[in-house]
């Protein structure tokens, strides 16, 4: 329960938002640094997806699968023991019931003393109550934990599909010679498409691979000695 609470400290939309914001500032490396602090299944899988920039896709998919297996092991650790206790507790109570009844009949055969008979009945009742109590108290915790695990697995499966990013789209505003900036971007590795747009706040739209290690802003600054204002950035399937 502690581990599940720890890994769900931040939600999936928040992590995606952090990735989007970080991509604007410094590309994939900045996004990796930003989400590296959380160390939960979602952030780890997104990290592997962002590493396509310097690893091939097959290696990244294998790494994502390893993350899934490790996190499943961490989430389910101790769950089998808890289930075994829930299943065995009533059976141990039943054994106590049988022993108590056996004790009652044994006393009854030797000496039909009600007080002696009560001892056997007491053993039968107290062991039954103890076994059922353990099972009844632990069963809600087991159900809660399994529900949380299923919810985390659903989130992991969803994020594995969401991180199948083909490209990211960014709207920016650049002052000065727009054509020169567009040519500089087109020559840069990882740029998918560059086109001018006519919007109140932006004059250029850039589509690029989300695994680009450099940010668009840094490319423009290095090649054209100009700064760009990033208006909007979105990851696309």
C-alpha positions in Angstrom: 0.0 0.0 0.0 2.9 2.3 0.8 4.5 1.7 -2.5 1.3 2.2 -4.5 0.7 5.5 -2.7 4.2 6.5 -3.5 4.1 5.9 -7.2 0.7 7.6 -7.6 1.9 10.8 -5.9 1.7 12.6 -9.3 -0.9 11.9 -12.0 -0.3 11.0 -15.6 -1.7 14.3 -17.0 0.7 16.2 -14.7 3.7 14.2 -16.0 2.6 14.7 -19.7 2.3 18.5 -18.9 5.8 18.5 -17.5 7.1 16.8 -20.6 5.4 19.3 -22.9 6.8 22.2 -20.9 10.3 20.8 -20.8 10.3 20.0 -24.5 9.8 23.8 -25.1 12.8 24.7 -22.9 15.4 22.2 -23.8 14.2 19.3 -25.9 14.2 15.6 -24.9 17.2 16.0 -22.5 15.4 18.7 -20.5 12.2 16.5 -20.4 14.3 13.5 -19.2 15.8 15.6 -16.4 12.4 17.1 -15.4 10.6 13.7 -15.0 13.6 11.8 -13.7 12.8 13.0 -10.1 9.5 11.1 -9.9 10.8 7.5 -10.4 7.3 5.9 -10.9 6.3 3.5 -13.7 4.8 6.3 -15.9 7.8 8.6 -15.7 10.2 5.6 -16.4 8.2 4.5 -19.5 8.1 8.1 -20.8 11.8 8.4 -20.2 12.5 5.3 -22.3 10.2 6.7 -25.1 12.2 10.0 -25.1 15.5 8.1 -25.5 14.7 7.1 -29.1 16.9 10.1 -30.1 20.1 8.1 -29.3 18.8 4.5 -29.2 16.9 2.5 -31.8 13.2 1.9 -31.4 13.5 -1.9 -30.7 15.9 -1.2 -27.8 13.5 1.4 -26.4 10.5 -1.0 -26.6 12.5 -3.7 -24.9 13.5 -1.2 -22.1 9.9 -0.2 -21.7 8.9 -3.9 -21.3 11.6 -4.4 -18.7 10.3 -1.4 -16.8 6.8 -2.9 -16.9 8.0 -6.2 -15.6 10.1 -4.7 -12.7 7.2 -2.4 -11.7 4.7 -5.3 -11.7 7.1 -7.2 -9.4 7.4 -4.2 -7.1 3.6 -3.6 -7.0 2.7 -7.3 -6.3 5.4 -8.0 -3.8 3.9 -9.6 -0.7 0.4 -9.9 -2.3 0.7 -13.7 -2.6 1.5 -13.9 1.1 -1.5 -11.8 2.0 -3.8 -13.9 -0.1 -2.4 -17.1 1.5 -3.1 -15.7 5.0 -6.7 -14.8 4.0 -7.2 -18.3 2.6 -5.5 -20.2 5.5 -7.0 -18.3 8.5 -10.5 -19.7 8.2 -9.1 -23.2 7.7 -7.0 -22.9 10.9 -10.1 -21.7 12.6 -11.9 -24.8 11.4 -9.1 -27.0 12.7 -9.6 -25.3 16.1 -13.3 -25.9 15.9 -12.7 -29.6 15.3 -10.2 -29.8 18.1 -12.6 -28.1 20.5 -15.4 -30.5 19.6 -13.1 -33.4 19.9 -12.1 -32.1 23.4 -15.8 -31.7 24.3 -16.7 -35.3 23.3 -13.6 -36.6 25.1 -14.6 -34.9 28.3 -18.2 -36.0 27.8 -17.1 -39.7 27.6 -15.0 -39.5 30.7 -17.0 -37.1 32.9 -20.2 -35.4 31.9 -19.2 -32.2 33.7 -20.8 -29.1 32.1 -17.8 -26.9 33.1 -15.4 -29.3 31.4 -17.6 -29.4 28.3 -17.6 -25.6 28.2 -13.8 -25.6 27.8 -14.0 -27.6 24.5 -16.9 -25.4 23.2 -14.8 -22.3 24.1 -11.8 -23.6 22.1 -14.1 -24.3 19.1 -15.7 -20.8 19.2 -12.6 -18.7 19.9 -10.6 -20.4 17.1 -13.4 -20.0 14.6 -13.9 -16.3 15.5 -10.1 -15.7 15.3 -9.8 -17.3 11.9 -12.8 -15.5 10.4 -11.7 -12.2 11.9 -8.3 -12.4 10.3 -9.8 -13.2 6.9 -12.5 -10.5 7.2 -10.1 -7.8 8.2 -7.5 -8.6 5.6 -9.9 -9.2 2.6 -10.8 -5.5 2.1 -7.1 -4.6 2.2 -6.4 -7.3 -0.4 -9.2 -6.0 -2.6 -8.1 -2.4 -2.3 -4.5 -3.3 -3.2 -5.5 -5.4 -6.3 -7.8 -2.6 -7.5 -5.0 -0.1 -7.2 -2.6 -2.4 -9.0 -5.1 -2.9 -11.8 -5.5 0.9 -12.0 -1.7 1.4 -12.3 -1.5 -1.3 -15.0 -4.2 0.5 -17.0 -2.3 3.7 -16.7 0.9 2.0 -17.8 -0.8 0.4 -20.8 -2.3 3.8 -21.7 1.0 5.7 -21.4 2.7 3.0 -23.6 0.2 3.8 -26.3 0.4 7.6 -25.7 4.2 7.6 -26.0 4.0 6.3 -29.5 4.7 9.9 -30.6 5.3 10.4 -34.3 6.1 14.1 -33.9 5.6 17.2 -31.9 4.1 20.5 -33.1 5.2 23.8 -31.9 4.0 27.3 -32.7 6.6 30.0 -32.3 7.1 33.7 -33.0 10.4 34.9 -34.5 11.3 38.5 -35.2 13.3 39.4 -38.3 14.1 37.3 -41.4 11.6 34.5 -41.2 12.9 32.7 -44.3 16.4 32.4 -42.9 15.1 30.9 -39.7 12.9 28.4 -41.7 15.9 27.4 -43.8 18.1 26.9 -40.7 15.4 24.7 -39.1 14.9 22.6 -42.2 18.6 21.8 -42.3 18.5 20.6 -38.7 18.3 16.9 -37.8 14.9 15.8 -36.4 12.8 18.6 -38.0 9.8 17.1 -39.8 8.2 20.2 -41.3 8.4 24.0 -41.1 5.8 26.4 -42.4 4.8 30.0 -41.9 1.5 30.7 -40.2 -0.5 33.9 -39.8 -1.8 34.1 -36.3 -1.9 37.0 -33.8 0.7 35.5 -31.5 2.7 33.1 -33.8 4.2 33.3 -37.3 5.8 29.9 -37.7 4.8 26.2 -37.0 7.4 23.6 -36.6 6.9 19.8 -36.6 9.7 17.8 -35.1 10.6 14.4 -33.6 10.0 14.5 -29.9 13.3 12.7 -29.3 15.3 15.7 -30.6 18.0 16.3 -28.1 18.2 20.1 -28.8 15.3 22.5 -28.4 14.0 24.5 -31.3 14.9 27.7 -29.4 18.5 26.6 -29.1 18.8 25.7 -32.8 17.4 29.2 -33.8 19.8 30.9 -31.4 22.8 29.0 -32.6 22.2 29.2 -36.3 20.5 32.6 -36.7 21.5 34.4 -33.5 17.8 35.1 -32.8 15.5 34.2 -29.9 12.1 32.6 -30.4 9.0 32.9 -28.3 7.3 29.5 -28.0 3.5 30.0 -28.0 2.3 26.4 -28.0 3.8 22.9 -28.0 1.9 19.6 -28.4 2.9 16.0 -28.8 1.2 14.2 -31.6 0.5 10.5 -32.3 
